[in-house]
Amino acid sequence: MFKGGIELGRIFGIRTTIDWSWLLIFFLITWNLASGVFPSIRPDWSPALNWLVSISASLLFFLSVLAHELAHSLVAVAQGLPVRQITLHFFGGVSNIEREPTSPRSEFYISIVGPLTSLVLGVIFFLLGSSGLGRFSLPSQAPGPNLEQLDPISTLLLWLGPINIILAIFNMVPGFPLDGGRVLRSIFWSITNDLRKATRWATWVGQAIAWLFILAGISMVFGARIPFFGTGAFSGLWLIFIGWFLNNAAVQAYQQVVVKDILEGIPVSRLMRPDTPTVPA
Protein backbone atom coordinates (compact mmCIF):
# COMPACT_ATOMS: atom_id res chain seq x y z
CA MET A 1 0.00 0.00 0.00
CA PHE A 2 1.01 3.62 -0.45
CA LYS A 3 -0.46 7.05 0.05
CA GLY A 4 -2.19 7.21 -3.35
CA GLY A 5 -4.02 3.90 -3.01
CA ILE A 6 -3.26 0.18 -3.23
CA GLU A 7 -0.34 -1.10 -5.28
CA LEU A 8 -1.01 -4.37 -7.11
CA GLY A 9 2.53 -4.87 -8.37
CA ARG A 10 4.04 -4.75 -11.84
CA ILE A 11 2.61 -6.23 -15.02
CA PHE A 12 5.10 -6.38 -17.91
CA GLY A 13 7.22 -4.00 -15.85
CA ILE A 14 4.42 -1.41 -15.50
CA ARG A 15 3.36 -0.48 -11.96
CA THR A 16 -0.35 -1.10 -11.44
CA THR A 17 -2.31 0.61 -8.67
CA ILE A 18 -5.87 1.00 -7.41
CA ASP A 19 -7.04 4.46 -6.37
CA TRP A 20 -9.21 4.58 -3.26
CA SER A 21 -12.16 5.86 -5.33
CA TRP A 22 -12.19 2.48 -7.11
CA LEU A 23 -13.49 0.83 -3.94
CA LEU A 24 -16.65 2.96 -4.13
CA ILE A 25 -17.47 2.11 -7.76
CA PHE A 26 -16.66 -1.55 -7.09
CA PHE A 27 -19.18 -1.55 -4.25
CA LEU A 28 -21.83 0.25 -6.33
CA ILE A 29 -21.53 -2.18 -9.26
CA THR A 30 -21.56 -5.22 -6.97
CA TRP A 31 -24.57 -3.88 -5.08
CA ASN A 32 -26.47 -3.16 -8.29
CA LEU A 33 -25.80 -6.68 -9.60
CA ALA A 34 -26.65 -8.39 -6.31
CA SER A 35 -29.78 -6.35 -5.56
CA GLY A 36 -31.29 -5.96 -9.02
CA VAL A 37 -29.70 -7.54 -12.08
CA PHE A 38 -29.01 -11.13 -11.11
CA PRO A 39 -32.06 -11.62 -8.81
CA SER A 40 -34.31 -10.57 -11.71
CA ILE A 41 -32.69 -13.24 -13.92
CA ARG A 42 -32.28 -15.99 -11.33
CA PRO A 43 -34.67 -15.43 -8.40
CA ASP A 44 -34.00 -19.02 -7.32
CA TRP A 45 -30.39 -18.30 -6.40
CA SER A 46 -29.47 -18.25 -2.72
CA PRO A 47 -28.21 -14.92 -1.31
CA ALA A 48 -24.71 -16.40 -0.94
CA LEU A 49 -24.57 -17.51 -4.59
CA ASN A 50 -26.04 -14.22 -5.75
CA TRP A 51 -23.36 -12.19 -3.95
CA LEU A 52 -20.59 -14.56 -5.04
CA VAL A 53 -21.51 -14.18 -8.72
CA SER A 54 -21.93 -10.40 -8.31
CA ILE A 55 -18.50 -9.96 -6.70
CA SER A 56 -16.93 -12.21 -9.34
CA ALA A 57 -18.57 -10.21 -12.13
CA SER A 58 -17.29 -6.92 -10.70
CA LEU A 59 -13.76 -8.26 -10.32
CA LEU A 60 -13.73 -9.67 -13.87
CA PHE A 61 -15.09 -6.39 -15.21
CA PHE A 62 -12.25 -4.44 -13.65
CA LEU A 63 -9.76 -7.02 -14.90
CA SER A 64 -11.23 -6.27 -18.33
CA VAL A 65 -10.65 -2.54 -17.71
CA LEU A 66 -7.08 -3.38 -16.66
CA ALA A 67 -6.61 -5.33 -19.93
CA HIS A 68 -7.94 -2.27 -21.82
CA GLU A 69 -5.39 0.02 -20.16
CA LEU A 70 -2.60 -2.54 -20.42
CA ALA A 71 -3.16 -2.67 -24.19
CA HIS A 72 -2.69 1.13 -24.35
CA SER A 73 0.47 0.90 -22.26
CA LEU A 74 2.11 -1.97 -24.15
CA VAL A 75 1.57 -0.28 -27.52
CA ALA A 76 2.93 2.97 -26.05
CA VAL A 77 6.06 1.17 -24.82
CA ALA A 78 6.42 -0.45 -28.25
CA GLN A 79 6.28 3.07 -29.73
CA GLY A 80 9.12 4.17 -27.45
CA LEU A 81 6.98 6.05 -24.91
CA PRO A 82 7.65 5.31 -21.20
CA VAL A 83 4.62 4.40 -19.07
CA ARG A 84 4.83 5.39 -15.42
CA GLN A 85 1.87 3.36 -14.15
CA ILE A 86 -1.67 2.14 -14.71
CA THR A 87 -4.28 3.31 -12.19
CA LEU A 88 -7.78 1.93 -11.71
CA HIS A 89 -10.12 4.58 -10.32
CA PHE A 90 -13.76 5.66 -10.05
CA PHE A 91 -14.17 6.21 -13.80
CA GLY A 92 -12.41 3.02 -14.86
CA GLY A 93 -8.69 3.32 -15.51
CA VAL A 94 -5.90 5.45 -16.92
CA SER A 95 -2.47 4.72 -18.38
CA ASN A 96 0.04 7.33 -17.23
CA ILE A 97 2.08 7.72 -20.42
CA GLU A 98 4.89 10.18 -19.67
CA ARG A 99 5.12 11.85 -23.09
CA GLU A 100 2.82 12.73 -25.96
CA PRO A 101 3.03 10.41 -28.99
CA THR A 102 5.63 11.40 -31.53
CA SER A 103 3.38 11.11 -34.60
CA PRO A 104 -0.31 10.89 -35.60
CA ARG A 105 0.18 7.22 -36.49
CA SER A 106 1.58 6.47 -33.04
CA GLU A 107 -1.33 8.35 -31.38
CA PHE A 108 -3.85 6.41 -33.46
CA TYR A 109 -2.38 2.99 -32.62
CA ILE A 110 -2.09 3.73 -28.90
CA SER A 111 -5.66 5.10 -28.72
CA ILE A 112 -7.51 2.54 -30.83
CA VAL A 113 -6.03 -0.58 -29.24
CA GLY A 114 -7.89 -0.07 -25.92
CA PRO A 115 -11.45 -0.07 -27.35
CA LEU A 116 -10.50 -2.93 -29.69
CA THR A 117 -9.34 -4.95 -26.66
CA SER A 118 -12.64 -4.29 -24.86
CA LEU A 119 -14.60 -5.18 -28.00
CA VAL A 120 -12.73 -8.48 -28.47
CA LEU A 121 -13.17 -9.38 -24.79
CA GLY A 122 -16.88 -8.52 -25.01
CA VAL A 123 -17.43 -10.74 -28.03
CA ILE A 124 -15.51 -13.63 -26.43
CA PHE A 125 -17.45 -13.36 -23.16
CA PHE A 126 -20.73 -13.07 -25.05
CA LEU A 127 -20.10 -16.12 -27.23
CA LEU A 128 -18.97 -18.21 -24.27
CA GLY A 129 -22.03 -17.19 -22.26
CA SER A 130 -24.40 -17.73 -25.19
CA SER A 131 -23.20 -21.30 -25.53
CA GLY A 132 -25.07 -21.96 -22.29
CA LEU A 133 -28.31 -21.05 -24.08
CA GLY A 134 -27.74 -23.71 -26.69
CA ARG A 135 -27.63 -21.09 -29.44
CA PHE A 136 -25.93 -17.77 -30.11
CA SER A 137 -28.37 -14.92 -29.50
CA LEU A 138 -28.65 -11.69 -27.61
CA PRO A 139 -29.84 -12.25 -24.03
CA SER A 140 -32.78 -9.90 -24.59
CA GLN A 141 -33.93 -12.11 -27.49
CA ALA A 142 -33.78 -15.34 -25.57
CA PRO A 143 -36.96 -16.71 -23.96
CA GLY A 144 -37.22 -16.25 -20.22
CA PRO A 145 -36.99 -19.99 -19.35
CA ASN A 146 -33.63 -20.20 -21.18
CA LEU A 147 -32.16 -17.42 -19.06
CA GLU A 148 -33.57 -18.97 -15.90
CA GLN A 149 -31.83 -22.26 -16.73
CA LEU A 150 -28.41 -20.68 -17.18
CA ASP A 151 -25.66 -21.78 -14.83
CA PRO A 152 -23.92 -19.05 -12.78
CA ILE A 153 -20.84 -18.90 -15.04
CA SER A 154 -22.91 -18.44 -18.22
CA THR A 155 -25.01 -15.75 -16.51
CA LEU A 156 -21.86 -13.94 -15.43
CA LEU A 157 -20.37 -14.14 -18.94
CA LEU A 158 -23.56 -12.86 -20.56
CA TRP A 159 -23.33 -9.79 -18.35
CA LEU A 160 -19.60 -9.29 -18.96
CA GLY A 161 -19.93 -9.54 -22.75
CA PRO A 162 -22.33 -6.63 -23.38
CA ILE A 163 -20.76 -4.45 -20.67
CA ASN A 164 -17.34 -4.71 -22.34
CA ILE A 165 -18.87 -3.93 -25.74
CA ILE A 166 -20.59 -0.88 -24.19
CA LEU A 167 -17.23 0.14 -22.67
CA ALA A 168 -15.62 -0.04 -26.12
CA ILE A 169 -18.41 2.04 -27.69
CA PHE A 170 -18.34 4.66 -24.93
CA ASN A 171 -14.57 5.05 -25.18
CA MET A 172 -14.91 5.71 -28.91
CA VAL A 173 -17.15 8.74 -28.28
CA PRO A 174 -15.13 11.58 -29.90
CA GLY A 175 -14.79 13.46 -26.62
CA PHE A 176 -11.14 14.29 -25.94
CA PRO A 177 -9.38 12.93 -23.88
CA LEU A 178 -11.39 9.69 -24.29
CA ASP A 179 -9.87 7.18 -26.71
CA GLY A 180 -12.26 8.30 -29.44
CA GLY A 181 -11.20 11.90 -28.88
CA ARG A 182 -7.54 10.92 -29.17
CA VAL A 183 -8.26 9.05 -32.40
CA LEU A 184 -9.95 12.24 -33.63
CA ARG A 185 -6.90 14.26 -32.55
CA SER A 186 -4.63 11.92 -34.51
CA ILE A 187 -6.73 12.63 -37.59
CA PHE A 188 -6.60 16.41 -37.02
CA TRP A 189 -2.87 16.12 -36.34
CA SER A 190 -2.32 14.24 -39.59
CA ILE A 191 -4.25 16.93 -41.50
CA THR A 192 -2.67 20.01 -39.87
CA ASN A 193 0.76 18.62 -38.95
CA ASP A 194 0.37 20.70 -35.77
CA LEU A 195 -0.17 18.89 -32.46
CA ARG A 196 -1.21 22.04 -30.58
CA LYS A 197 -3.85 23.00 -33.15
CA ALA A 198 -5.08 19.39 -33.38
CA THR A 199 -5.39 19.27 -29.59
CA ARG A 200 -7.33 22.55 -29.56
CA TRP A 201 -9.80 21.26 -32.15
CA ALA A 202 -10.19 17.91 -30.36
CA THR A 203 -10.70 19.78 -27.07
CA TRP A 204 -13.52 21.84 -28.60
CA VAL A 205 -15.25 18.66 -29.77
CA GLY A 206 -14.68 17.06 -26.36
CA GLN A 207 -16.18 20.05 -24.54
CA ALA A 208 -19.18 20.03 -26.88
CA ILE A 209 -19.75 16.33 -26.12
CA ALA A 210 -19.37 17.03 -22.39
CA TRP A 211 -21.97 19.81 -22.47
CA LEU A 212 -24.35 17.57 -24.41
CA PHE A 213 -24.00 15.03 -21.59
CA ILE A 214 -24.65 17.73 -18.99
CA LEU A 215 -27.74 19.06 -20.79
CA ALA A 216 -29.04 15.53 -21.34
CA GLY A 217 -28.53 14.78 -17.65
CA ILE A 218 -30.43 17.90 -16.61
CA SER A 219 -33.29 16.89 -18.93
CA MET A 220 -33.34 13.41 -17.37
CA VAL A 221 -33.54 14.87 -13.86
CA PHE A 222 -36.72 16.70 -14.95
CA GLY A 223 -38.29 13.58 -16.41
CA ALA A 224 -37.10 13.46 -20.02
CA ARG A 225 -36.25 10.04 -21.43
CA ILE A 226 -32.99 9.98 -23.38
CA PRO A 227 -32.38 7.00 -25.70
CA PHE A 228 -29.88 4.53 -24.21
CA PHE A 229 -29.47 6.59 -20.98
CA GLY A 230 -33.11 6.38 -19.86
CA THR A 231 -34.56 8.82 -17.33
CA GLY A 232 -34.62 9.60 -13.61
CA ALA A 233 -32.78 11.83 -11.16
CA PHE A 234 -30.02 9.34 -10.31
CA SER A 235 -29.16 8.53 -13.93
CA GLY A 236 -29.38 12.23 -14.84
CA LEU A 237 -27.04 13.31 -12.05
CA TRP A 238 -24.62 10.56 -13.02
CA LEU A 239 -24.60 11.78 -16.64
CA ILE A 240 -24.09 15.38 -15.47
CA PHE A 241 -21.13 14.23 -13.38
CA ILE A 242 -19.60 12.39 -16.37
CA GLY A 243 -20.05 15.49 -18.54
CA TRP A 244 -18.43 17.71 -15.91
CA PHE A 245 -15.50 15.29 -15.60
CA LEU A 246 -15.00 15.12 -19.39
CA ASN A 247 -15.09 18.91 -19.72
CA ASN A 248 -12.45 19.39 -17.03
CA ALA A 249 -10.29 16.58 -18.42
CA ALA A 250 -10.41 18.09 -21.93
CA VAL A 251 -9.35 21.54 -20.67
CA GLN A 252 -6.52 20.13 -18.55
CA ALA A 253 -5.24 17.94 -21.39
CA TYR A 254 -5.06 20.97 -23.70
CA GLN A 255 -3.31 23.07 -21.06
CA GLN A 256 -0.67 20.36 -20.66
CA VAL A 257 0.03 20.38 -24.40
CA VAL A 258 0.25 24.21 -24.40
CA VAL A 259 2.71 24.24 -21.49
CA LYS A 260 4.84 21.55 -23.12
CA ASP A 261 4.79 23.47 -26.41
CA ILE A 262 5.87 26.70 -24.69
CA LEU A 263 8.66 25.11 -22.63
CA GLU A 264 9.97 22.73 -25.30
CA GLY A 265 13.53 23.60 -26.24
CA ILE A 266 14.07 25.98 -23.29
CA PRO A 267 17.11 24.86 -21.26
CA VAL A 268 16.93 24.67 -17.48
CA SER A 269 19.71 27.27 -17.27
CA ARG A 270 17.30 29.94 -18.52
CA LEU A 271 14.92 29.27 -15.64
CA MET A 272 17.38 28.88 -12.77
CA ARG A 273 19.52 31.33 -10.78
CA PRO A 274 23.13 30.13 -10.64
CA ASP A 275 24.11 32.92 -8.21
CA THR A 276 21.67 32.11 -5.42
CA PRO A 277 22.64 34.01 -2.20
CA THR A 278 23.84 31.81 0.64
CA VAL A 279 24.51 32.34 4.35
CA PRO A 280 26.86 30.55 6.74
CA ALA A 281 25.44 27.56 8.61
C-alpha positions as CSV (number, residue, x, y, z in Angstrom):
1,M,0.0,0.0,0.0
2,F,1.0,3.6,-0.4
3,K,-0.5,7.0,0.0
4,G,-2.2,7.2,-3.3
5,G,-4.0,3.9,-3.0
6,I,-3.3,0.2,-3.2
7,E,-0.3,-1.1,-5.3
8,L,-1.0,-4.4,-7.1
9,G,2.5,-4.9,-8.4
10,R,4.0,-4.7,-11.8
11,I,2.6,-6.2,-15.0
12,F,5.1,-6.4,-17.9
13,G,7.2,-4.0,-15.9
14,I,4.4,-1.4,-15.5
15,R,3.4,-0.5,-12.0
16,T,-0.3,-1.1,-11.4
17,T,-2.3,0.6,-8.7
18,I,-5.9,1.0,-7.4
19,D,-7.0,4.5,-6.4
20,W,-9.2,4.6,-3.3
21,S,-12.2,5.9,-5.3
22,W,-12.2,2.5,-7.1
23,L,-13.5,0.8,-3.9
24,L,-16.7,3.0,-4.1
25,I,-17.5,2.1,-7.8
26,F,-16.7,-1.6,-7.1
27,F,-19.2,-1.5,-4.2
28,L,-21.8,0.2,-6.3
29,I,-21.5,-2.2,-9.3
30,T,-21.6,-5.2,-7.0
31,W,-24.6,-3.9,-5.1
32,N,-26.5,-3.2,-8.3
33,L,-25.8,-6.7,-9.6
34,A,-26.7,-8.4,-6.3
35,S,-29.8,-6.4,-5.6
36,G,-31.3,-6.0,-9.0
37,V,-29.7,-7.5,-12.1
38,F,-29.0,-11.1,-11.1
39,P,-32.1,-11.6,-8.8
40,S,-34.3,-10.6,-11.7
41,I,-32.7,-13.2,-13.9
42,R,-32.3,-16.0,-11.3
43,P,-34.7,-15.4,-8.4
44,D,-34.0,-19.0,-7.3
45,W,-30.4,-18.3,-6.4
46,S,-29.5,-18.3,-2.7
47,P,-28.2,-14.9,-1.3
48,A,-24.7,-16.4,-0.9
49,L,-24.6,-17.5,-4.6
50,N,-26.0,-14.2,-5.8
51,W,-23.4,-12.2,-3.9
52,L,-20.6,-14.6,-5.0
53,V,-21.5,-14.2,-8.7
54,S,-21.9,-10.4,-8.3
55,I,-18.5,-10.0,-6.7
56,S,-16.9,-12.2,-9.3
57,A,-18.6,-10.2,-12.1
58,S,-17.3,-6.9,-10.7
59,L,-13.8,-8.3,-10.3
60,L,-13.7,-9.7,-13.9
61,F,-15.1,-6.4,-15.2
62,F,-12.3,-4.4,-13.6
63,L,-9.8,-7.0,-14.9
64,S,-11.2,-6.3,-18.3
65,V,-10.7,-2.5,-17.7
66,L,-7.1,-3.4,-16.7
67,A,-6.6,-5.3,-19.9
68,H,-7.9,-2.3,-21.8
69,E,-5.4,0.0,-20.2
70,L,-2.6,-2.5,-20.4
71,A,-3.2,-2.7,-24.2
72,H,-2.7,1.1,-24.3
73,S,0.5,0.9,-22.3
74,L,2.1,-2.0,-24.2
75,V,1.6,-0.3,-27.5
76,A,2.9,3.0,-26.0
77,V,6.1,1.2,-24.8
78,A,6.4,-0.5,-28.3
79,Q,6.3,3.1,-29.7
80,G,9.1,4.2,-27.4
81,L,7.0,6.1,-24.9
82,P,7.6,5.3,-21.2
83,V,4.6,4.4,-19.1
84,R,4.8,5.4,-15.4
85,Q,1.9,3.4,-14.1
86,I,-1.7,2.1,-14.7
87,T,-4.3,3.3,-12.2
88,L,-7.8,1.9,-11.7
89,H,-10.1,4.6,-10.3
90,F,-13.8,5.7,-10.1
91,F,-14.2,6.2,-13.8
92,G,-12.4,3.0,-14.9
93,G,-8.7,3.3,-15.5
94,V,-5.9,5.5,-16.9
95,S,-2.5,4.7,-18.4
96,N,0.0,7.3,-17.2
97,I,2.1,7.7,-20.4
98,E,4.9,10.2,-19.7
99,R,5.1,11.8,-23.1
100,E,2.8,12.7,-26.0
101,P,3.0,10.4,-29.0
102,T,5.6,11.4,-31.5
103,S,3.4,11.1,-34.6
104,P,-0.3,10.9,-35.6
105,R,0.2,7.2,-36.5
106,S,1.6,6.5,-33.0
107,E,-1.3,8.4,-31.4
108,F,-3.9,6.4,-33.5
109,Y,-2.4,3.0,-32.6
110,I,-2.1,3.7,-28.9
111,S,-5.7,5.1,-28.7
112,I,-7.5,2.5,-30.8
113,V,-6.0,-0.6,-29.2
114,G,-7.9,-0.1,-25.9
115,P,-11.4,-0.1,-27.4
116,L,-10.5,-2.9,-29.7
117,T,-9.3,-4.9,-26.7
118,S,-12.6,-4.3,-24.9
119,L,-14.6,-5.2,-28.0
120,V,-12.7,-8.5,-28.5
121,L,-13.2,-9.4,-24.8
122,G,-16.9,-8.5,-25.0
123,V,-17.4,-10.7,-28.0
124,I,-15.5,-13.6,-26.4
125,F,-17.5,-13.4,-23.2
126,F,-20.7,-13.1,-25.0
127,L,-20.1,-16.1,-27.2
128,L,-19.0,-18.2,-24.3
129,G,-22.0,-17.2,-22.3
130,S,-24.4,-17.7,-25.2
131,S,-23.2,-21.3,-25.5
132,G,-25.1,-22.0,-22.3
133,L,-28.3,-21.0,-24.1
134,G,-27.7,-23.7,-26.7
135,R,-27.6,-21.1,-29.4
136,F,-25.9,-17.8,-30.1
137,S,-28.4,-14.9,-29.5
138,L,-28.7,-11.7,-27.6
139,P,-29.8,-12.3,-24.0
140,S,-32.8,-9.9,-24.6
141,Q,-33.9,-12.1,-27.5
142,A,-33.8,-15.3,-25.6
143,P,-37.0,-16.7,-24.0
144,G,-37.2,-16.3,-20.2
145,P,-37.0,-20.0,-19.4
146,N,-33.6,-20.2,-21.2
147,L,-32.2,-17.4,-19.1
148,E,-33.6,-19.0,-15.9
149,Q,-31.8,-22.3,-16.7
150,L,-28.4,-20.7,-17.2
151,D,-25.7,-21.8,-14.8
152,P,-23.9,-19.0,-12.8
153,I,-20.8,-18.9,-15.0
154,S,-22.9,-18.4,-18.2
155,T,-25.0,-15.8,-16.5
156,L,-21.9,-13.9,-15.4
157,L,-20.4,-14.1,-18.9
158,L,-23.6,-12.9,-20.6
159,W,-23.3,-9.8,-18.4
160,L,-19.6,-9.3,-19.0
161,G,-19.9,-9.5,-22.7
162,P,-22.3,-6.6,-23.4
163,I,-20.8,-4.4,-20.7
164,N,-17.3,-4.7,-22.3
165,I,-18.9,-3.9,-25.7
166,I,-20.6,-0.9,-24.2
167,L,-17.2,0.1,-22.7
168,A,-15.6,0.0,-26.1
169,I,-18.4,2.0,-27.7
170,F,-18.3,4.7,-24.9
171,N,-14.6,5.1,-25.2
172,M,-14.9,5.7,-28.9
173,V,-17.1,8.7,-28.3
174,P,-15.1,11.6,-29.9
175,G,-14.8,13.5,-26.6
176,F,-11.1,14.3,-25.9
177,P,-9.4,12.9,-23.9
178,L,-11.4,9.7,-24.3
179,D,-9.9,7.2,-26.7
180,G,-12.3,8.3,-29.4
181,G,-11.2,11.9,-28.9
182,R,-7.5,10.9,-29.2
183,V,-8.3,9.0,-32.4
184,L,-10.0,12.2,-33.6
185,R,-6.9,14.3,-32.6
186,S,-4.6,11.9,-34.5
187,I,-6.7,12.6,-37.6
188,F,-6.6,16.4,-37.0
189,W,-2.9,16.1,-36.3
190,S,-2.3,14.2,-39.6
191,I,-4.3,16.9,-41.5
192,T,-2.7,20.0,-39.9
193,N,0.8,18.6,-38.9
194,D,0.4,20.7,-35.8
195,L,-0.2,18.9,-32.5
196,R,-1.2,22.0,-30.6
197,K,-3.8,23.0,-33.2
198,A,-5.1,19.4,-33.4
199,T,-5.4,19.3,-29.6
200,R,-7.3,22.6,-29.6
201,W,-9.8,21.3,-32.2
202,A,-10.2,17.9,-30.4
203,T,-10.7,19.8,-27.1
204,W,-13.5,21.8,-28.6
205,V,-15.2,18.7,-29.8
206,G,-14.7,17.1,-26.4
207,Q,-16.2,20.0,-24.5
208,A,-19.2,20.0,-26.9
209,I,-19.8,16.3,-26.1
210,A,-19.4,17.0,-22.4
211,W,-22.0,19.8,-22.5
212,L,-24.4,17.6,-24.4
213,F,-24.0,15.0,-21.6
214,I,-24.6,17.7,-19.0
215,L,-27.7,19.1,-20.8
216,A,-29.0,15.5,-21.3
217,G,-28.5,14.8,-17.7
218,I,-30.4,17.9,-16.6
219,S,-33.3,16.9,-18.9
220,M,-33.3,13.4,-17.4
221,V,-33.5,14.9,-13.9
222,F,-36.7,16.7,-14.9
223,G,-38.3,13.6,-16.4
224,A,-37.1,13.5,-20.0
225,R,-36.2,10.0,-21.4
226,I,-33.0,10.0,-23.4
227,P,-32.4,7.0,-25.7
228,F,-29.9,4.5,-24.2
229,F,-29.5,6.6,-21.0
230,G,-33.1,6.4,-19.9
231,T,-34.6,8.8,-17.3
232,G,-34.6,9.6,-13.6
233,A,-32.8,11.8,-11.2
234,F,-30.0,9.3,-10.3
235,S,-29.2,8.5,-13.9
236,G,-29.4,12.2,-14.8
237,L,-27.0,13.3,-12.0
238,W,-24.6,10.6,-13.0
239,L,-24.6,11.8,-16.6
240,I,-24.1,15.4,-15.5
241,F,-21.1,14.2,-13.4
242,I,-19.6,12.4,-16.4
243,G,-20.1,15.5,-18.5
244,W,-18.4,17.7,-15.9
245,F,-15.5,15.3,-15.6
246,L,-15.0,15.1,-19.4
247,N,-15.1,18.9,-19.7
248,N,-12.5,19.4,-17.0
249,A,-10.3,16.6,-18.4
250,A,-10.4,18.1,-21.9
251,V,-9.3,21.5,-20.7
252,Q,-6.5,20.1,-18.5
253,A,-5.2,17.9,-21.4
254,Y,-5.1,21.0,-23.7
255,Q,-3.3,23.1,-21.1
256,Q,-0.7,20.4,-20.7
257,V,0.0,20.4,-24.4
258,V,0.2,24.2,-24.4
259,V,2.7,24.2,-21.5
260,K,4.8,21.6,-23.1
261,D,4.8,23.5,-26.4
262,I,5.9,26.7,-24.7
263,L,8.7,25.1,-22.6
264,E,10.0,22.7,-25.3
265,G,13.5,23.6,-26.2
266,I,14.1,26.0,-23.3
267,P,17.1,24.9,-21.3
268,V,16.9,24.7,-17.5
269,S,19.7,27.3,-17.3
270,R,17.3,29.9,-18.5
271,L,14.9,29.3,-15.6
272,M,17.4,28.9,-12.8
273,R,19.5,31.3,-10.8
274,P,23.1,30.1,-10.6
275,D,24.1,32.9,-8.2
276,T,21.7,32.1,-5.4
277,P,22.6,34.0,-2.2
278,T,23.8,31.8,0.6
279,V,24.5,32.3,4.4
280,P,26.9,30.5,6.7
281,A,25.4,27.6,8.6
